[in-house]
Amino acid sequence: QVQLVESGGGLVQPGGSLKLSCAASGSIFSIAAMGWYRQAPGKQRELVADIRSGAITNYADSVKGRFTISRDAVQKTVYLQMNSLKPEDTATYYCFLNRPDGPSWRDYWGQGIQVTVSS
């Protein structure tokens, strides 16, 4: 099994910064992708950013230029540096990991961590 533990969320004022971390443990021999989704109340879960083999990154248009995703492959940890935060960034952020599972692929999810941007 795979476990994902998120940290770093909290309350921040507009324009501020936060850094989320997600540490993976368990039966992980290969990782296809790690990243973050978020879900605000009354809205669908949306991809924020992910990082794939070869350090290829992908960002939602709404966070480009403000958020940076990075990964420590040895520690199996993914980070999300969030700058210039806006109230609309308020959401529960979920870490995910995608890895091979036999002939297919499987997603694993963290419990979610709250980020609130408010004055």
C-alpha positions in Angstrom: 0.0 0.0 0.0 0.9 3.6 -0.4 0.4 6.4 2.2 0.5 10.1 1.5 0.9 12.6 4.3 0.3 16.3 3.6 1.5 19.3 5.6 1.9 23.0 5.4 -1.6 24.3 5.0 -3.3 27.0 7.0 -4.6 30.6 7.0 -2.8 33.3 5.0 -3.6 36.8 4.0 -4.1 37.7 0.3 -0.7 38.1 -1.4 1.0 35.8 1.1 2.7 32.5 0.6 2.4 28.9 1.8 4.4 25.8 1.0 2.6 22.4 0.9 4.5 19.1 1.3 3.4 15.6 0.6 5.5 12.7 1.7 4.8 9.2 0.2 5.7 5.9 1.9 4.9 2.3 1.3 5.3 0.0 -1.7 6.6 2.5 -4.2 9.1 1.3 -6.7 8.2 3.6 -9.5 6.3 6.8 -9.7 4.6 8.1 -12.9 3.4 11.3 -11.4 2.8 13.2 -8.2 0.9 16.4 -7.7 -2.0 18.3 -6.2 -5.6 18.8 -6.8 -7.9 21.1 -4.9 -11.6 21.4 -4.2 -13.4 24.4 -3.0 -16.9 24.2 -1.4 -19.6 23.7 -4.1 -17.0 23.1 -6.8 -15.5 20.2 -8.6 -12.0 18.9 -7.8 -9.5 20.4 -10.1 -5.9 19.8 -11.0 -3.5 22.4 -9.6 -0.2 21.0 -10.7 1.6 17.8 -11.3 5.1 16.6 -12.0 6.0 13.6 -14.0 9.0 11.5 -15.0 11.8 13.7 -16.4 10.6 16.6 -14.1 7.9 17.6 -16.6 5.5 19.9 -14.9 1.9 20.9 -15.6 -0.1 23.7 -14.1 -3.6 25.0 -14.1 -3.9 28.3 -15.9 -5.2 29.9 -12.8 -2.0 29.2 -10.9 0.7 29.6 -13.6 3.4 32.1 -12.5 2.3 31.9 -8.9 2.7 28.3 -7.9 5.7 26.0 -8.3 5.7 22.3 -8.0 8.9 20.4 -7.2 9.8 16.9 -6.1 12.5 15.2 -4.1 12.7 11.8 -5.8 14.9 10.2 -3.0 12.5 11.3 -0.2 9.4 10.6 -2.4 8.1 14.0 -1.4 6.4 16.6 -3.6 6.2 20.3 -2.7 3.9 23.1 -3.9 5.2 26.6 -3.3 2.2 29.0 -3.5 2.9 32.7 -3.8 0.7 35.7 -4.4 -2.2 33.8 -2.9 -5.7 34.9 -3.7 -9.0 34.3 -1.9 -10.1 32.1 -4.8 -7.2 29.8 -3.9 -9.1 28.8 -0.8 -9.8 25.1 -1.0 -8.9 21.7 0.4 -5.7 20.6 -1.4 -5.2 16.9 -2.1 -1.9 15.2 -2.9 -1.9 12.4 -5.4 0.5 9.8 -6.6 0.2 7.7 -9.7 2.2 4.5 -10.1 2.2 1.3 -12.1 0.0 -1.4 -10.8 0.5 -4.6 -12.8 -0.6 -3.9 -16.4 -2.4 -0.7 -15.4 -1.9 2.4 -13.3 -3.3 3.4 -9.9 -3.9 6.7 -8.1 -3.4 7.2 -4.4 -4.7 10.2 -2.5 -3.8 12.0 0.7 -6.4 13.1 3.3 -6.5 16.7 2.1 -5.2 19.8 3.8 -7.0 23.1 4.1 -5.7 26.3 2.6 -7.6 29.5 3.5 -6.7 32.9 2.0 -8.5 35.6 3.8 -7.8 39.0 5.4 
